[in-house]
Amino acid sequence: MTCRGPLAEAVLDVRAQGRRREAATVVRYSDVDAPQLPLHDVLQQRYELIRPLVLLQERTARPRAQETDTHPETVGALKRRFEAQGLLGLLPETLQVLPVGRQRRVPDEVVEELQRLKGLYDGFGYRALARLLFHTCARRVSHHRIKKLWHQLPPAAPRQLPLLDSHSYPTRGEARREVLTLYAQGWTKRSISRFLHVSRPTIPMGITRFEAQNAARLEDKSRAPTAPVRTVWLPLMVEIYHLQKRHPDAGGFRIWSLRGKTDLSVRPVERIMALHRRVYPDIPHRRRTWRKPAPGPHPFKAARAHASWFIDGRLMDCASDGVKWWSLIVRDG
């Protein structure tokens, strides 16, 4: 119950504390010519009951009780409470008067944005919602206040985004742009992952690609090789053929170095050379093999048996009078 009328200027919040009620007073005027005011408020009725006693100090509670058909103790108690507390003393004892605390009014745009976010996704954290509201509405709202508003809002409305899945977008580039848009608005990676149904590692990967090469890197890049697959052509084969003719004993690495170009590796050059050996008869099929000459007589063949011969000889590390010594193992023949 909120006090109105005479207490409109004093902002109070009145709450009921029990079921016991005080007897309502009925105001009866002794003078029939006095105007009958429509007093529907208990506070007004009680004040009208003791008003002659307050304004006219010579009157007592008993005559006023007889005039209003009220118990004299009730009139006296109301008078004493009014003198001690003023109009607050006339309130029923079953009510408690509490001052209204400072309440900040949340702007309507914040409430509407919070309702929209609740319709999109209901798994936000309260601190994440505070960041989202700051990015979208430029309003700083504490997460404690957001928690109260979040539970006070009506059930979530239907979702507003037409595409709620990253796989529903025509291209991956558009899905990555949606991820970056939500991330720029303050969405956490966890909320984006659950809302768009993408894995957590995909989100920082897309952010890194955007920071590296801006929006151009968001599109899928072809993984096809940039160089042509076929590297062996007729002019190249003719060039290697002439090099083989001039250098018949050269190998693949030598021919590759004689070309002086790095557009082709050694392995394709060797394949071309092998093909030339099979096709052209003027290029030898294999390297020349020299015939091993027949063994001749030993130039130092002994004419007779030696008396002894040496098996091993090693230079000693020590020297005596500048003379080096050798260690010889001699076997008697």
Secondary structure per residue as TSV (DSSP state, phi and psi in degrees):
chain	resnum	aa	ss	phi	psi
A	1	M	-	360.0	135.8
A	2	T	-	-113.1	130.8
A	3	C	-	-73.4	134.9
A	4	R	-	-130.2	-175.6
A	5	G	G	77.6	-119.8
A	6	P	G	-63.0	-22.6
A	7	L	G	-101.9	22.6
A	8	A	S	-66.8	-32.6
A	9	E	S	-73.7	-31.8
A	10	A	S	-90.9	108.8
A	11	V	-	-76.4	113.0
A	12	L	E	-131.7	151.7
A	13	D	E	-117.1	114.4
A	14	V	E	-107.0	127.6
A	15	R	E	-125.0	141.0
A	16	A	E	-74.6	138.1
A	17	Q	-	-115.8	-13.7
A	18	G	-	-159.0	177.9
A	19	R	S	-94.8	-18.2
A	20	R	-	-70.1	130.0
A	21	R	-	-117.1	147.3
A	22	E	-	-84.2	153.6
A	23	A	-	-67.6	130.1
A	24	A	-	-71.9	138.0
A	25	T	-	-88.7	143.7
A	26	V	-	-112.5	122.5
A	27	V	-	-89.5	122.4
A	28	R	-	-121.4	128.6
A	29	Y	-	-90.0	134.3
A	30	S	S	-72.2	-29.7
A	31	D	-	-93.4	117.5
A	32	V	T	-72.4	-20.8
A	33	D	T	-81.0	-11.1
A	34	A	S	-70.3	144.7
A	35	P	-	-67.1	136.3
A	36	Q	-	-91.1	108.8
A	37	L	-	-86.8	141.1
A	38	P	-	-77.0	93.5
A	39	L	-	-98.9	102.6
A	40	H	-	-101.7	-13.7
A	41	D	S	-93.6	137.8
A	42	V	H	-61.7	-38.9
A	43	L	H	-62.7	-41.2
A	44	Q	H	-67.8	-38.6
A	45	Q	H	-64.1	-42.1
A	46	R	H	-69.5	-37.8
A	47	Y	H	-66.2	-40.3
A	48	E	H	-65.1	-27.5
A	49	L	H	-67.6	-40.1
A	50	I	H	-104.2	4.0
A	51	R	H	-62.2	-43.2
A	52	P	H	-63.1	-32.1
A	53	L	H	-71.5	-32.6
A	54	V	H	-77.4	-41.9
A	55	L	H	-77.3	-38.4
A	56	L	-	-110.3	100.4
A	57	Q	T	-66.8	-21.7
A	58	E	T	-77.0	-13.0
A	59	R	-	-83.1	152.9
A	60	T	-	-115.8	174.3
A	61	A	H	-75.4	-32.0
A	62	R	H	-66.0	-49.6
A	63	P	H	-60.1	-37.8
A	64	R	H	-66.8	-33.5
A	65	A	H	-67.6	-37.2
A	66	Q	H	-68.5	-38.0
A	67	E	H	-65.8	-37.6
A	68	T	H	-99.3	3.0
A	69	D	T	58.3	47.3
A	70	T	-	-126.7	156.9
A	71	H	-	-69.4	138.1
A	72	P	H	-61.9	-34.1
A	73	E	H	-66.0	-33.6
A	74	T	H	-65.7	-42.5
A	75	V	H	-65.4	-42.8
A	76	G	H	-66.2	-38.9
A	77	A	H	-65.6	-40.7
A	78	L	H	-65.4	-37.1
A	79	K	H	-65.6	-44.2
A	80	R	H	-66.2	-39.8
A	81	R	H	-66.5	-35.4
A	82	F	H	-68.1	-40.1
A	83	E	H	-67.2	-28.4
A	84	A	H	-87.4	-42.0
A	85	Q	H	-118.6	-5.5
A	86	G	G	79.2	-146.8
A	87	L	G	-65.8	-25.0
A	88	L	G	-65.8	-27.0
A	89	G	G	-71.3	-15.0
A	90	L	G	-86.5	-5.0
A	91	L	S	-71.6	150.1
A	92	P	-	-61.3	152.2
A	93	E	T	-70.1	-19.1
A	94	T	T	-78.2	-2.1
A	95	L	E	-112.7	145.8
A	96	Q	E	-119.7	133.3
A	97	V	E	-98.7	122.2
A	98	L	E	-125.2	136.9
A	99	P	E	-69.1	141.0
A	100	V	-	-74.1	125.7
A	101	G	-	-72.0	170.9
A	102	R	-	-70.8	120.3
A	103	Q	-	-117.9	122.3
A	104	R	-	-89.4	132.7
A	105	R	-	-83.7	123.7
A	106	V	-	-80.3	131.0
A	107	P	-	-59.5	152.4
A	108	D	H	-64.3	-33.9
A	109	E	H	-65.8	-31.7
A	110	V	H	-69.5	-41.8
A	111	V	H	-65.1	-41.7
A	112	E	H	-64.9	-42.0
A	113	E	H	-66.0	-37.4
A	114	L	H	-67.0	-37.8
A	115	Q	H	-66.4	-38.7
A	116	R	H	-65.5	-42.7
A	117	L	H	-65.1	-36.4
A	118	K	H	-67.7	-31.5
A	119	G	H	-71.8	-29.2
A	120	L	H	-77.6	-48.3
A	121	Y	-	-157.1	132.2
A	122	D	S	-106.5	16.8
A	123	G	-	-106.8	18.6
A	124	F	-	-70.0	150.3
A	125	G	-	-85.8	155.7
A	126	Y	H	-68.8	-35.5
A	127	R	H	-69.3	-36.7
A	128	A	H	-64.7	-37.8
A	129	L	H	-64.4	-35.8
A	130	A	H	-62.7	-40.9
A	131	R	H	-66.7	-40.5
A	132	L	H	-62.7	-43.3
A	133	L	H	-66.2	-32.6
A	134	F	H	-69.7	-37.2
A	135	H	H	-72.7	-39.2
A	136	T	H	-88.1	-39.6
A	137	C	H	-110.0	-6.3
A	138	A	-	56.6	40.1
A	139	R	-	-124.2	133.3
A	140	R	-	-95.8	111.8
A	141	V	-	-123.4	132.3
A	142	S	-	-68.6	152.5
A	143	H	H	-68.9	-23.8
A	144	H	H	-67.2	-42.7
A	145	R	H	-66.4	-38.5
A	146	I	H	-64.5	-37.0
A	147	K	H	-61.5	-41.7
A	148	K	H	-67.1	-44.5
A	149	L	H	-65.4	-36.5
A	150	W	H	-61.3	-39.9
A	151	H	H	-81.2	-20.2
A	152	Q	H	-84.2	-19.1
A	153	L	S	-68.7	151.0
A	154	P	-	-67.1	170.7
A	155	P	S	-54.3	153.4
A	156	A	-	-61.1	138.0
A	157	A	-	-79.3	168.6
A	158	P	-	-59.0	147.9
A	159	R	-	-64.7	146.3
A	160	Q	-	-99.9	-24.7
A	161	L	-	-74.8	133.7
A	162	P	S	-71.7	-29.1
A	163	L	-	-116.4	114.2
A	164	L	-	-111.9	10.6
A	165	D	S	-136.9	136.5
A	166	S	G	-63.9	-27.2
A	167	H	G	-79.9	-6.4
A	168	S	G	-86.1	-10.7
A	169	Y	S	-76.9	148.8
A	170	P	S	-60.2	-41.0
A	171	T	S	-128.5	160.4
A	172	R	H	-69.9	-28.1
A	173	G	H	-62.0	-40.1
A	174	E	H	-67.7	-37.5
A	175	A	H	-64.5	-39.9
A	176	R	H	-66.8	-35.9
A	177	R	H	-65.2	-37.6
A	178	E	H	-65.1	-38.3
A	179	V	H	-63.1	-44.7
A	180	L	H	-66.2	-35.9
A	181	T	H	-63.9	-46.2
A	182	L	H	-65.8	-37.1
A	183	Y	H	-67.5	-37.0
A	184	A	H	-69.5	-28.1
A	185	Q	T	-77.3	-8.5
A	186	G	T	110.4	4.7
A	187	W	-	-67.3	143.0
A	188	T	-	-79.8	159.7
A	189	K	H	-63.9	-33.0
A	190	R	H	-66.1	-42.8
A	191	S	H	-67.4	-40.1
A	192	I	H	-63.7	-41.6
A	193	S	H	-62.3	-41.9
A	194	R	H	-78.0	-30.5
A	195	F	H	-76.6	-43.5
A	196	L	H	-97.0	-0.9
A	197	H	T	59.2	51.4
A	198	V	-	-122.5	159.5
A	199	S	-	-75.4	156.2
A	200	R	T	-64.2	-42.2
A	201	P	T	-64.9	-22.5
A	202	T	H	-68.2	-32.8
A	203	I	H	-68.0	-54.4
A	204	P	H	-64.8	-25.8
A	205	M	H	-65.8	-44.0
A	206	G	H	-66.1	-36.3
A	207	I	H	-65.5	-40.9
A	208	T	H	-64.7	-41.0
A	209	R	H	-64.5	-37.9
A	210	F	H	-68.8	-39.9
A	211	E	H	-67.7	-27.5
A	212	A	H	-78.6	-47.6
A	213	Q	H	-133.1	22.1
A	214	N	G	61.1	-150.4
A	215	A	G	-71.5	-22.3
A	216	A	G	-64.9	-26.4
A	217	R	G	-83.5	-7.5
A	218	L	G	-73.4	-27.4
A	219	E	S	-74.5	154.4
A	220	D	-	-67.6	133.8
A	221	K	-	-100.1	133.7
A	222	S	-	-65.8	136.0
A	223	R	-	-94.9	7.7
A	224	A	S	-68.7	147.6
A	225	P	-	-64.5	137.8
A	226	T	S	-74.4	-31.7
A	227	A	S	-81.3	147.7
A	228	P	-	-63.4	148.2
A	229	V	S	-69.1	-41.3
A	230	R	-	-86.2	118.4
A	231	T	-	-110.9	-9.7
A	232	V	-	-103.2	117.9
A	233	W	-	-126.9	168.8
A	234	L	H	-60.5	-44.4
A	235	P	H	-59.3	-36.9
A	236	L	H	-67.6	-40.3
A	237	M	H	-65.0	-37.6
A	238	V	H	-65.4	-40.8
A	239	E	H	-62.4	-44.2
A	240	I	H	-69.3	-32.3
A	241	Y	H	-60.6	-45.9
A	242	H	H	-66.6	-35.1
A	243	L	H	-66.8	-36.5
A	244	Q	H	-66.7	-35.4
A	245	K	H	-66.3	-40.3
A	246	R	H	-75.9	-28.9
A	247	H	-	-129.9	79.2
A	248	P	T	-68.3	-24.6
A	249	D	T	-93.4	0.1
A	250	A	-	-77.7	147.4
A	251	G	-	-93.2	-171.0
A	252	G	H	-65.8	-42.4
A	253	F	H	-67.3	-35.1
A	254	R	H	-67.2	-43.4
A	255	I	H	-64.6	-38.6
A	256	W	H	-63.9	-38.6
A	257	S	H	-72.1	-30.9
A	258	L	H	-69.6	-27.7
A	259	R	H	-65.9	-37.7
A	260	G	T	74.1	23.4
A	261	K	-	-129.4	149.3
A	262	T	-	-110.4	10.4
A	263	D	S	-72.8	-12.6
A	264	L	S	-132.4	139.2
A	265	S	-	-84.5	179.0
A	266	V	H	-70.8	-35.9
A	267	R	H	-62.1	-46.4
A	268	P	H	-61.5	-34.6
A	269	V	H	-63.0	-41.8
A	270	E	H	-65.5	-36.3
A	271	R	H	-66.5	-39.8
A	272	I	H	-65.1	-41.3
A	273	M	H	-63.8	-39.0
A	274	A	H	-65.0	-37.3
A	275	L	H	-66.0	-39.5
A	276	H	H	-63.8	-38.4
A	277	R	H	-65.0	-29.4
A	278	R	H	-83.9	-26.5
A	279	V	H	-93.7	-47.7
A	280	Y	-	-95.3	125.9
A	281	P	T	-75.4	-19.2
A	282	D	T	-77.4	-8.0
A	283	I	S	-104.1	123.8
A	284	P	-	-60.9	143.4
A	285	H	S	-72.4	-29.8
A	286	R	S	-146.0	168.3
A	287	R	-	-67.0	153.2
A	288	R	-	-69.0	135.4
A	289	T	-	-110.0	127.3
A	290	W	-	-85.8	138.6
A	291	R	-	-75.2	137.0
A	292	K	-	-76.7	123.6
A	293	P	-	-67.4	156.4
A	294	A	-	-69.2	141.7
A	295	P	-	-66.4	134.4
A	296	G	-	-100.8	-176.7
A	297	P	-	-69.4	149.7
A	298	H	-	-69.6	129.9
A	299	P	T	-68.4	-22.8
A	300	F	T	-120.2	37.0
A	301	K	-	-66.4	134.5
A	302	A	-	-73.4	139.2
A	303	A	S	-80.8	-28.7
A	304	R	S	-144.7	169.7
A	305	A	-	-71.3	137.4
A	306	H	-	-79.1	151.3
A	307	A	S	-73.5	-36.4
A	308	S	E	-154.5	160.1
A	309	W	E	-146.9	157.0
A	310	F	E	-89.8	140.0
A	311	I	E	-100.6	-42.4
A	312	D	E	-151.1	148.9
A	313	G	E	-146.5	128.1
A	314	R	E	-130.8	140.7
A	315	L	E	-78.6	129.9
A	316	M	E	-79.5	148.6
A	317	D	E	-74.5	-24.3
A	318	C	E	-87.3	155.2
A	319	A	E	-139.4	146.4
A	320	S	E	-128.2	119.2
A	321	D	T	55.3	36.7
A	322	G	T	79.0	6.0
A	323	V	E	-103.8	127.6
A	324	K	E	-87.3	143.3
A	325	W	E	-112.3	146.0
A	326	W	E	-115.4	148.5
A	327	S	E	-106.1	114.8
A	328	L	E	-117.0	135.5
A	329	I	E	-105.4	112.5
A	330	V	E	-111.7	133.4
A	331	R	E	-113.4	129.7
A	332	D	E	-74.6	134.4
A	333	G	-	-90.8	360.0
